[in-house]
């Protein structure tokens, strides 16, 4: 049990939908040490440690390794083409073994992939400045590499990429069958080099070809600003080694400007380091479990907040979430909701309630393995279910729709008739123009200027709560108020 606790202290929460990023990639690092079994190349050791492999047994059953060794010898000796790379064959066997677990979060990282995995906690690396995730198509059978978020001012932003763009090819190679790590590695590269992407965009009939020059991109961990009526706004993009310090500076700045309420934006936050999530949540939660981890064996283990980080906020808070809020962001959102510290606004979160640990191997590779589930403070398992917001608010906005040839012909006819003066129906012509603009992805007003209806809903809730408190204060003539709808009940 003690060994598992050591491992879990260095555990990570890998993003939902296996979302990683390719700035390329949001970072999930920290690792634990595991002992290594050295096997004689002759395979003789296989016969020495036979025994039962039951749940409670500590004896190793190495009979399956005997079969692996025998197959390896046959491949070496009898396969139609020479195969002298035992490492490639072994890595393939490891990937196959982990794939048999049917867990998208348990996977093998070769040395290159593991080095990339480690560097992503630094917060700055070369790439195109976008977050990449995996989504299912409408049938639920095919996995699609999808742009989750674009980093403002980055190469992808300059090249015109948009959230929900699906990557079909990378430098001419199809993405079907690639792992997320493989796709990230292909998109990333040295600063100044070029990567070609073939994209599918909703509302655009033909694939788009985009060439992007890679840059060193600093991942924005935290963004903040003051809104009207003393409302602070804090957007958390990921949970890595930089998050807590960046958030501390942001909150201190908001405090200095007279913050009276806070909106925490976790939309599209894929998660990250468990330790970082605990640190961030410690700003708001005191002396109560932030999350429970449940291993295969043993009781639920609480993760307690760090008392030195607690800020003692006693004002209205709202947390914004959506279907791409995953893993660590779900822990924060659920803790604030369960303890009545904040109201959640938006759409149901992704539903990734699993903990991964990294097991480094002797050759520089590593295994990323699911080692526990996590439960919210109310002991709710949200895996594959997500956290349901208190107020459901869809993002809104028109959906781009492709036009059939017949619909396009009709739209053009309406416009031509209006221009030629043979038709006086301006509304019909404007509707036709709108359909054509939608089909081309040319929305008006521009997407960046669309109202953020979820943020507006959060602001409305906070204004209502501030007004309620002010009214209560006047009525009672006291500054000591009962904590209400959005208050910080502890």
RODO-2510 file (C-alpha; in nm, 4 decimals, decimal comma):
residues 490
     n   res          X          Y          Z
     1     x     0,0000     0,0000     0,0000
     2     x     0,2864     0,2355     0,0819
     3     x     0,4392     0,1790    -0,2591
     4     x     0,1131     0,2700    -0,4286
     5     x     0,0857     0,5841    -0,2210
     6     x     0,4297     0,6903    -0,3401
     7     x     0,3240     0,6315    -0,6967
     8     x    -0,0002     0,8248    -0,6551
     9     x     0,1823     1,1224    -0,5076
    10     x     0,3399     1,1567    -0,8482
    11     x     0,0232     1,0676    -1,0347
    12     x    -0,1239     1,2666    -1,3148
    13     x    -0,4659     1,3214    -1,4535
    14     x    -0,4483     1,2790    -1,8268
    15     x    -0,6892     1,4862    -2,0178
    16     x    -1,0218     1,3687    -2,1124
    17     x    -1,0780     1,2412    -2,4585
    18     x    -0,7086     1,1789    -2,4294
    19     x    -0,6788     1,5459    -2,5050
    20     x    -0,3222     1,6526    -2,5302
    21     x    -0,2010     1,9552    -2,7117
    22     x     0,0421     2,0275    -2,9778
    23     x     0,1633     2,3588    -2,9178
    24     x     0,1818     2,0854    -2,9467
    25     x     0,0313     1,9524    -2,6311
    26     x    -0,0800     2,0240    -2,2814
    27     x     0,1521     1,8828    -2,0288
    28     x     0,1120     1,5931    -1,7984
    29     x     0,4321     1,4982    -1,6195
    30     x     0,5652     1,3719    -1,2867
    31     x     0,6651     1,0152    -1,2557
    32     x     0,7220     0,7416    -1,0054
    33     x     0,9930     0,4801    -0,9721
    34     x     0,9194     0,1121    -1,0219
    35     x     1,1542    -0,1799    -0,9737
    36     x     1,2821    -0,3587    -1,2798
    37     x     1,3088    -0,7301    -1,3393
    38     x     1,6227    -0,8165    -1,5333
    39     x     1,5683    -1,1146    -1,7595
    40     x     1,8476    -1,3333    -1,8898
    41     x     1,8651    -1,3123    -2,2703
    42     x     1,8544    -1,6902    -2,2924
    43     x     1,5106    -1,6907    -2,1375
    44     x     1,6140    -1,9408    -1,8705
    45     x     1,4841    -1,7134    -1,5959
    46     x     1,1318    -1,7676    -1,7280
    47     x     1,1236    -2,1108    -1,5731
    48     x     1,2386    -1,9925    -1,2305
    49     x     0,9461    -1,7754    -1,1217
    50     x     0,6425    -1,9748    -1,2185
    51     x     0,3386    -1,9568    -0,9979
    52     x    -0,0188    -1,8485    -0,9669
    53     x    -0,1137    -1,5065    -1,0921
    54     x    -0,4180    -1,4480    -0,8729
    55     x    -0,5334    -1,1127    -0,7415
    56     x    -0,3620    -1,1511    -0,4073
    57     x    -0,0523    -1,3374    -0,5264
    58     x     0,2881    -1,1744    -0,5156
    59     x     0,4452    -1,4499    -0,7257
    60     x     0,5076    -1,3780    -1,0908
    61     x     0,3714    -1,6060    -1,3591
    62     x     0,6184    -1,5736    -1,6433
    63     x     0,4715    -1,8419    -1,8686
    64     x     0,3294    -1,5741    -2,1055
    65     x     0,6822    -1,4362    -2,1439
    66     x     0,7983    -1,7787    -2,2520
    67     x     0,5449    -1,7640    -2,5348
    68     x     0,6630    -1,4149    -2,6269
    69     x     1,0235    -1,5332    -2,6362
    70     x     0,9314    -1,8290    -2,8560
    71     x     0,7409    -1,6066    -3,1022
    72     x     1,0311    -1,3612    -3,1107
    73     x     1,2677    -1,6453    -3,2026
    74     x     1,0337    -1,7587    -3,4818
    75     x     1,0108    -1,4049    -3,6203
    76     x     1,3872    -1,3718    -3,6123
    77     x     1,4471    -1,7056    -3,7810
    78     x     1,1495    -1,7631    -4,0086
    79     x     0,9788    -1,4367    -4,1087
    80     x     0,9994    -1,3791    -4,4824
    81     x     1,1994    -1,0572    -4,4431
    82     x     1,5009    -1,0052    -4,2152
    83     x     1,3988    -0,8577    -3,8777
    84     x     1,6939    -0,7624    -3,6645
    85     x     1,5326    -0,4855    -3,4588
    86     x     1,4227    -0,6554    -3,1380
    87     x     1,3355    -0,3197    -2,9830
    88     x     1,0760    -0,2426    -3,2483
    89     x     0,9214    -0,5863    -3,2054
    90     x     0,9172    -0,5541    -2,8268
    91     x     0,7620    -0,2072    -2,8373
    92     x     0,4935    -0,3423    -3,0686
    93     x     0,4220    -0,6255    -2,8236
    94     x     0,3947    -0,3797    -2,5340
    95     x     0,1527    -0,1602    -2,7264
    96     x    -0,0580    -0,4635    -2,8127
    97     x    -0,0672    -0,5758    -2,4499
    98     x    -0,1798    -0,2330    -2,3286
    99     x    -0,4340    -0,2014    -2,6098
   100     x    -0,5948    -0,5236    -2,4861
   101     x    -0,6924    -0,3377    -2,1665
   102     x    -0,9322    -0,1271    -2,3759
   103     x    -0,8309     0,1875    -2,1873
   104     x    -0,7410     0,4880    -2,4072
   105     x    -0,5499     0,6478    -2,1186
   106     x    -0,3127     0,3538    -2,0631
   107     x    -0,0453     0,3595    -2,3285
   108     x     0,3230     0,3138    -2,4062
   109     x     0,5598     0,6047    -2,4720
   110     x     0,8800     0,5305    -2,6608
   111     x     1,1856     0,7360    -2,5536
   112     x     1,1122     1,0205    -2,7983
   113     x     0,7467     1,0386    -2,6962
   114     x     0,8390     1,0288    -2,3282
   115     x     1,0911     1,3115    -2,3665
   116     x     0,8244     1,5168    -2,5390
   117     x     0,5792     1,4269    -2,2643
   118     x     0,8220     1,5574    -1,9999
   119     x     0,9050     1,8844    -2,1760
   120     x     0,5390     1,9835    -2,1956
   121     x     0,5301     2,0784    -1,8280
   122     x     0,7744     2,3591    -1,8981
   123     x     0,5000     2,5692    -2,0539
   124     x     0,6939     2,6612    -2,3680
   125     x     0,7814     2,4494    -2,6717
   126     x     0,7841     2,4556    -3,0496
   127     x     0,4700     2,3915    -3,2483
   128     x     0,1704     2,5594    -3,4082
   129     x    -0,0131     2,6913    -3,1025
   130     x    -0,3243     2,4764    -3,0800
   131     x    -0,4743     2,2114    -2,8561
   132     x    -0,5432     1,8751    -3,0169
   133     x    -0,7950     1,6229    -2,8890
   134     x    -0,9708     1,3069    -3,0008
   135     x    -1,3437     1,3023    -3,0625
   136     x    -1,5752     1,0396    -3,2023
   137     x    -1,7631     1,0949    -3,5247
   138     x    -2,1433     1,0898    -3,5355
   139     x    -2,1461     0,7099    -3,5552
   140     x    -1,9364     0,6897    -3,2384
   141     x    -1,6982     0,4455    -3,4064
   142     x    -1,4313     0,6578    -3,5738
   143     x    -1,1845     0,8698    -3,3751
   144     x    -1,1100     1,2107    -3,5221
   145     x    -0,8150     1,4343    -3,4382
   146     x    -0,9880     1,7621    -3,3652
   147     x    -0,8649     2,1134    -3,2878
   148     x    -0,9920     2,1887    -2,9379
   149     x    -0,8540     2,5375    -2,8862
   150     x    -0,6432     2,7932    -3,0700
   151     x    -0,3841     2,9961    -2,8799
   152     x    -0,4288     3,3614    -2,9671
   153     x    -0,1492     3,5068    -3,1736
   154     x     0,0088     3,1680    -3,2413
   155     x     0,0884     3,0170    -3,5811
   156     x    -0,2407     2,8263    -3,6018
   157     x    -0,4349     3,1423    -3,5223
   158     x    -0,2495     3,3352    -3,7924
   159     x    -0,3117     3,0541    -4,0413
   160     x    -0,6880     3,0678    -3,9811
   161     x    -0,7405     2,7362    -3,8008
   162     x    -1,0609     2,7123    -3,5977
   163     x    -1,1838     2,4997    -3,3075
   164     x    -1,3565     2,1819    -3,4289
   165     x    -1,1401     2,1605    -3,7414
   166     x    -1,0627     1,7916    -3,8021
   167     x    -0,7096     1,6978    -3,9125
   168     x    -0,7208     1,4474    -4,1965
   169     x    -0,3536     1,4505    -4,2987
   170     x    -0,0216     1,5699    -4,1594
   171     x     0,2434     1,6355    -4,4247
   172     x     0,0468     1,4160    -4,6633
   173     x     0,0117     1,1212    -4,4266
   174     x    -0,3375     1,0226    -4,3181
   175     x    -0,4103     1,0379    -3,9463
   176     x    -0,6137     0,7155    -3,9416
   177     x    -0,4440     0,4674    -3,7116
   178     x    -0,2093     0,7198    -3,5531
   179     x    -0,1889     0,7561    -3,1773
   180     x    -0,2339     1,0984    -3,0282
   181     x     0,1361     1,1086    -2,9374
   182     x     0,2300     1,0231    -3,2981
   183     x     0,0094     1,3016    -3,4343
   184     x     0,1511     1,5519    -3,1864
   185     x     0,5076     1,4524    -3,2701
   186     x     0,4444     1,4944    -3,6436
   187     x     0,2910     1,8390    -3,5987
   188     x     0,5596     1,9659    -3,3676
   189     x     0,9060     2,0462    -3,4962
   190     x     1,1938     2,2951    -3,4922
   191     x     1,1142     2,6640    -3,4999
   192     x     1,0968     2,8016    -3,8526
   193     x     1,0077     2,4717    -4,0194
   194     x     0,6789     2,4111    -4,1978
   195     x     0,4028     2,1588    -4,1428
   196     x     0,1216     2,0954    -4,3917
   197     x    -0,2226     2,0042    -4,2585
   198     x    -0,5277     1,8833    -4,4456
   199     x    -0,8393     1,9859    -4,2564
   200     x    -1,2095     1,9109    -4,2662
   201     x    -1,4271     2,2014    -4,1511
   202     x    -1,7969     2,1926    -4,0791
   203     x    -1,9860     2,3820    -4,3483
   204     x    -1,7035     2,3559    -4,6016
   205     x    -1,7510     2,0818    -4,8575
   206     x    -1,3906     2,0313    -4,9719
   207     x    -1,0872     1,9683    -4,7460
   208     x    -0,8678     2,2670    -4,6696
   209     x    -0,4917     2,2635    -4,7250
   210     x    -0,3011     2,4777    -4,4747
   211     x     0,0726     2,5262    -4,4359
   212     x     0,1946     2,6583    -4,1014
   213     x     0,5413     2,7715    -3,9970
   214     x     0,6241     2,6426    -3,6501
   215     x     0,7198     2,8831    -3,3743
   216     x     0,8206     2,8687    -3,0099
   217     x     0,4873     2,9106    -2,8408
   218     x     0,4408     3,0020    -2,4781
   219     x     0,1372     2,8225    -2,3463
   220     x    -0,0974     3,0659    -2,1697
   221     x    -0,1615     2,8992    -1,8365
   222     x    -0,3777     3,1706    -1,6781
   223     x    -0,5582     3,4733    -1,8162
   224     x    -0,7367     3,7312    -1,6037
   225     x    -0,9118     4,0666    -1,6217
   226     x    -1,1593     4,2824    -1,4362
   227     x    -1,5148     4,2942    -1,5676
   228     x    -1,7878     4,5411    -1,4774
   229     x    -1,9359     4,5667    -1,1270
   230     x    -1,6218     4,4417    -0,9533
   231     x    -1,6299     4,0976    -1,1135
   232     x    -1,2959     3,9283    -1,1603
   233     x    -1,2460     3,6893    -1,4517
   234     x    -0,9910     3,4069    -1,4290
   235     x    -0,9381     3,1594    -1,7137
   236     x    -0,7365     2,8470    -1,6328
   237     x    -0,6064     2,6833    -1,9505
   238     x    -0,4331     2,3812    -1,7975
   239     x    -0,2817     2,2492    -1,4768
   240     x     0,0967     2,2271    -1,4887
   241     x     0,3961     2,3374    -1,2841
   242     x     0,3294     2,7026    -1,3667
   243     x    -0,0421     2,7198    -1,2911
   244     x    -0,0479     2,7911    -0,9175
   245     x     0,2108     3,0710    -0,9279
   246     x     0,0442     3,2298    -1,2298
   247     x    -0,2953     3,2049    -1,0620
   248     x    -0,1607     3,3508    -0,7363
   249     x    -0,0316     3,6547    -0,9249
   250     x    -0,3605     3,6912    -1,1143
   251     x    -0,5758     3,6722    -0,8010
   252     x    -0,3517     3,9192    -0,6191
   253     x    -0,3888     4,1619    -0,9091
   254     x    -0,7671     4,1210    -0,9094
   255     x    -0,7772     4,1693    -0,5315
   256     x    -0,5810     4,4934    -0,5640
   257     x    -0,8450     4,6195    -0,8074
   258     x    -1,1298     4,5620    -0,5636
   259     x    -1,2662     4,2264    -0,6787
   260     x    -1,6126     4,1588    -0,5301
   261     x    -1,6927     3,8370    -0,7168
   262     x    -1,5100     3,5863    -0,9339
   263     x    -1,5787     3,3940    -1,2551
   264     x    -1,3464     3,0946    -1,3063
   265     x    -1,3408     2,9814    -1,6694
   266     x    -1,2547     2,6130    -1,7137
   267     x    -1,3958     2,5732    -2,0647
   268     x    -1,1701     2,3615    -2,2876
   269     x    -0,9318     2,2961    -1,9974
   270     x    -0,8094     1,9380    -2,0539
   271     x    -0,6666     1,8850    -1,7061
   272     x    -0,3058     1,8127    -1,6159
   273     x    -0,1098     1,7459    -1,2988
   274     x    -0,2983     1,6285    -0,9934
   275     x    -0,0662     1,8200    -0,7599
   276     x    -0,1372     2,1387    -0,9561
   277     x    -0,5131     2,0839    -0,9292
   278     x    -0,4826     2,0410    -0,5520
   279     x    -0,2785     2,3613    -0,5229
   280     x    -0,5242     2,5634    -0,7281
   281     x    -0,8279     2,4313    -0,5414
   282     x    -0,6564     2,5054    -0,2097
   283     x    -0,7124     2,8749    -0,2768
   284     x    -1,0848     2,8165    -0,2245
   285     x    -1,1279     2,5031    -0,0091
   286     x    -1,0143     2,4718     0,3534
   287     x    -0,9757     2,1626     0,5721
   288     x    -1,1916     1,9389     0,3507
   289     x    -1,1017     1,6741     0,0914
   290     x    -1,0645     1,8156    -0,2588
   291     x    -1,0952     1,4748    -0,4226
   292     x    -1,0782     1,1073    -0,3303
   293     x    -0,8672     0,8539    -0,5201
   294     x    -0,9841     0,4918    -0,5256
   295     x    -0,7328     0,2231    -0,6163
   296     x    -0,7960    -0,1365    -0,7137
   297     x    -0,7349    -0,2367    -0,3541
   298     x    -0,7702    -0,0278    -0,0413
   299     x    -0,9890     0,2501     0,0935
   300     x    -1,0571     0,5836    -0,0734
   301     x    -0,7677     0,8214    -0,0155
   302     x    -0,8506     1,1925     0,0307
   303     x    -0,6413     1,4663    -0,1233
   304     x    -0,6395     1,7488     0,1276
   305     x    -0,5864     2,1183     0,0467
   306     x    -0,2701     2,3086     0,1356
   307     x    -0,3649     2,5406     0,4188
   308     x    -0,1038     2,8044     0,3312
   309     x    -0,2733     2,8729    -0,0048
   310     x    -0,6246     2,9346     0,1299
   311     x    -0,7528     3,2861     0,0527
   312     x    -1,0741     3,2861     0,2520
   313     x    -1,2905     3,4337    -0,0235
   314     x    -1,6480     3,4899     0,0876
   315     x    -1,8023     3,6372    -0,2232
   316     x    -2,0085     3,5032    -0,5157
   317     x    -1,8296     3,2717    -0,7564
   318     x    -1,9348     3,1102    -1,0839
   319     x    -1,7415     2,8415    -1,2724
   320     x    -1,7780     2,8111    -1,6508
   321     x    -1,7527     2,4573    -1,7916
   322     x    -1,8233     2,2813    -2,1199
   323     x    -1,7942     1,9397    -2,2842
   324     x    -1,4181     1,9865    -2,3212
   325     x    -1,3585     2,0578    -1,9515
   326     x    -1,1903     1,7380    -1,8444
   327     x    -1,0016     1,5569    -1,5728
   328     x    -0,8335     1,8131    -1,3447
   329     x    -1,0774     2,0868    -1,4390
   330     x    -1,3619     1,8531    -1,3410
   331     x    -1,2008     1,8005    -1,0005
   332     x    -1,1890     2,1758    -0,9362
   333     x    -1,5427     2,2334    -1,0654
   334     x    -1,6888     1,9429    -0,8660
   335     x    -1,5175     2,0502    -0,5423
   336     x    -1,6472     2,4067    -0,5675
   337     x    -1,9943     2,2779    -0,6533
   338     x    -2,0101     2,0104    -0,3827
   339     x    -1,9050     2,2533    -0,1099
   340     x    -2,1443     2,5219    -0,2281
   341     x    -1,8616     2,7613    -0,3054
   342     x    -1,9707     2,8333    -0,6616
   343     x    -2,2418     2,7745    -0,9175
   344     x    -2,1522     2,5954    -1,2407
   345     x    -2,2694     2,7421    -1,5714
   346     x    -2,2340     2,5924    -1,9180
   347     x    -2,2668     2,2349    -2,0405
   348     x    -2,1901     1,8955    -1,8861
   349     x    -1,8170     1,8294    -1,8636
   350     x    -1,6331     1,5547    -2,0481
   351     x    -1,6393     1,2860    -1,7787
   352     x    -1,2841     1,1685    -1,7267
   353     x    -1,2511     1,0470    -1,3692
   354     x    -0,9349     0,8386    -1,3918
   355     x    -0,5859     0,8867    -1,2503
   356     x    -0,2759     0,7919    -1,4456
   357     x     0,0764     0,7303    -1,3192
   358     x     0,3912     0,7306    -1,5288
   359     x     0,6223     0,4322    -1,4923
   360     x     0,9632     0,5082    -1,6488
   361     x     1,1452     0,2091    -1,7993
   362     x     1,5163     0,1381    -1,8094
   363     x     1,5653     0,2282    -2,1774
   364     x     1,4136     0,5781    -2,1515
   365     x     1,0625     0,4731    -2,2516
   366     x     0,7663     0,4761    -2,0146
   367     x     0,4234     0,3314    -1,9519
   368     x     0,1379     0,5689    -1,8753
   369     x    -0,1111     0,3589    -1,6798
   370     x    -0,4479     0,4141    -1,5157
   371     x    -0,3905     0,3336    -1,1484
   372     x    -0,6976     0,4757    -0,9762
   373     x    -1,0347     0,6412    -1,0124
   374     x    -1,1163     0,9709    -0,8532
   375     x    -1,4362     1,0647    -0,6736
   376     x    -1,5749     1,4103    -0,6005
   377     x    -1,6042     1,5311    -0,2381
   378     x    -1,9596     1,3899    -0,2387
   379     x    -1,8089     1,0517    -0,3405
   380     x    -1,9577     1,0690    -0,6898
   381     x    -1,7890     0,8816    -0,9741
   382     x    -1,8160     1,1146    -1,2735
   383     x    -1,6218     0,8990    -1,5195
   384     x    -1,8057     0,8853    -1,8539
   385     x    -2,0823     1,0987    -1,6982
   386     x    -1,9250     1,4364    -1,6330
   387     x    -2,0171     1,7132    -1,3908
   388     x    -2,3609     1,8606    -1,4585
   389     x    -2,3761     2,2421    -1,4294
   390     x    -2,6302     2,4139    -1,2057
   391     x    -2,7435     2,6207    -1,5024
   392     x    -2,7184     2,4653    -1,8487
   393     x    -2,6290     2,7261    -2,1096
   394     x    -2,5322     2,6181    -2,4600
   395     x    -2,2568     2,8122    -2,6325
   396     x    -2,5025     2,9195    -2,9025
   397     x    -2,4175     3,0601    -3,2417
   398     x    -2,5262     2,9451    -3,5824
   399     x    -2,4047     2,6110    -3,7094
   400     x    -2,2397     2,6159    -4,0505
   401     x    -2,4362     2,4138    -4,3024
   402     x    -2,3151     2,2851    -4,6350
   403     x    -2,5364     2,3620    -4,9341
   404     x    -2,6435     2,0944    -5,1787
   405     x    -2,5999     2,1822    -5,5492
   406     x    -2,9749     2,2427    -5,5775
   407     x    -2,9803     2,4710    -5,2720
   408     x    -2,6820     2,6647    -5,4045
   409     x    -2,8508     2,7059    -5,7435
   410     x    -3,1664     2,8375    -5,5767
   411     x    -2,9691     3,0798    -5,3588
   412     x    -2,7790     3,2167    -5,6570
   413     x    -3,1063     3,2540    -5,8515
   414     x    -3,2584     3,4603    -5,5680
   415     x    -2,9551     3,6893    -5,5612
   416     x    -2,9426     3,7284    -5,9406
   417     x    -3,3134     3,8074    -5,9511
   418     x    -3,2774     4,0731    -5,6831
   419     x    -2,9760     4,2343    -5,8533
   420     x    -3,1488     4,2291    -6,1949
   421     x    -3,4610     4,3863    -6,0493
   422     x    -3,6846     4,0977    -6,1496
   423     x    -3,7382     4,0146    -5,7807
   424     x    -3,8220     4,2660    -5,5083
   425     x    -3,7973     4,0136    -5,2235
   426     x    -3,5032     4,1527    -5,0258
   427     x    -3,5544     3,9188    -4,7306
   428     x    -3,5315     3,6182    -4,9599
   429     x    -3,2137     3,7534    -5,1169
   430     x    -3,0548     3,8241    -4,7798
   431     x    -3,1410     3,4719    -4,6624
   432     x    -2,9806     3,3306    -4,9773
   433     x    -2,6671     3,5378    -4,9167
   434     x    -2,6535     3,4149    -4,5582
   435     x    -2,6675     3,0517    -4,6698
   436     x    -2,3818     3,1060    -4,9120
   437     x    -2,1731     3,2808    -4,6455
   438     x    -2,2381     2,9952    -4,4047
   439     x    -2,1361     2,7380    -4,6625
   440     x    -1,8093     2,9266    -4,7135
   441     x    -1,7513     2,9647    -4,3423
   442     x    -1,7878     3,3423    -4,3692
   443     x    -2,0076     3,4233    -4,0741
   444     x    -2,1192     3,7746    -3,9988
   445     x    -2,0537     3,9113    -3,7459
   446     x    -1,7078     3,7463    -3,7259
   447     x    -1,6813     3,4560    -3,4840
   448     x    -1,4540     3,6531    -3,2519
   449     x    -1,7304     3,9105    -3,2062
   450     x    -2,0049     3,6629    -3,1187
   451     x    -2,1512     3,7215    -2,7744
   452     x    -2,0279     3,4785    -2,5109
   453     x    -2,3688     3,3730    -2,3832
   454     x    -2,2217     3,1473    -2,1160
   455     x    -2,0114     3,4292    -1,9724
   456     x    -2,3111     3,6612    -1,9910
   457     x    -2,5160     3,4074    -1,7934
   458     x    -2,2429     3,3911    -1,5290
   459     x    -2,2338     3,7693    -1,4996
   460     x    -2,6123     3,7802    -1,4606
   461     x    -2,6046     3,5249    -1,1786
   462     x    -2,3369     3,7183    -0,9951
   463     x    -2,5184     4,0496    -1,0339
   464     x    -2,8329     3,8898    -0,8934
   465     x    -2,6442     3,7536    -0,5955
   466     x    -2,4642     4,0833    -0,5305
   467     x    -2,7986     4,2654    -0,5428
   468     x    -2,9544     4,0079    -0,3097
   469     x    -2,6721     4,0501    -0,0596
   470     x    -2,6852     4,4277    -0,0771
   471     x    -3,0601     4,4195    -0,0167
   472     x    -3,0127     4,1884     0,2804
   473     x    -2,7453     4,4154     0,4226
   474     x    -2,9731     4,7189     0,4045
   475     x    -3,2590     4,5292     0,5636
   476     x    -3,0504     4,3951     0,8504
   477     x    -2,8106     4,6846     0,8852
   478     x    -2,5229     4,4446     0,9172
   479     x    -2,2202     4,3405     0,7168
   480     x    -2,2533     3,9825     0,8344
   481     x    -2,4671     3,8068     0,5773
   482     x    -2,6177     3,4611     0,5456
   483     x    -2,4471     3,2885     0,2538
   484     x    -2,6839     3,2344    -0,0357
   485     x    -2,7072     3,1005    -0,3846
   486     x    -2,3546     3,1793    -0,4978
   487     x    -2,1976     3,2293    -0,1609
   488     x    -1,8981     3,0577    -0,0123
   489     x    -2,0485     2,8040     0,2251
   490     x    -1,7749     2,6160     0,4072
***
